[in-house]
Structures are given as structure tokens and as C-alpha cells.
């Protein structure tokens, strides 16, 4: 399973309330703020609605076992 790094690049001023809600639902709070979400159909659908406002990168998963035995994902 991969991850998507989503960065908010353009303002929502003058955009529809639905597009503003999508930005908020993705967890983006201000311009140039980035979040990492798992690559799922739901997230891809949300991104597709506001792709003109975002910059999207695929993050390659790199697993590393920590001393406690849990797996941690580095990005």
C-alpha cells in the first residue's frame, strides 16, 4: 500500500463551498501545508475534485523495524 503526499498550493478564494470542504476534509489548514494519506479510492476521489488547487506526490513506502518490534513507515 502506498501513500500520497498532498500539498495545498492555490487559494480557495472564489471557489465553491464544496471545494473548500474537500480541502478541509483532507486535513489541509493553510497554503503550502502538506499531509500524507494512504493511497485509497476515497482519497483519490477527493483529490480529483480539487486537483487544480493541489500538488500530489506518491510516497514510496520504506519499512523499518524499531527496537520495540513495531513497523514504522518513513517518508
Phi, psi and omega in degrees: 000132181261181181228156176242131173261118185247125181240131179278118186247334182235147184292156177266006180298127180084003179267164181290154177301329178296318179293323177297320179293325178295316177301314180295320180294332177286349179092013181273131187250330183206166179301145181065016175274139181241146174226157177242125178237153174293149182280098180229167181295326180296311180295317179299323178294319178295317180297320181299329181289332183230029183300334180288348179255353189239165168238125186240131177232144173274133180258126179281130184283131177229109183272144178218129179276128179273176182294335180277357178091358179274151179269132180242141179259125177261142178235000000 
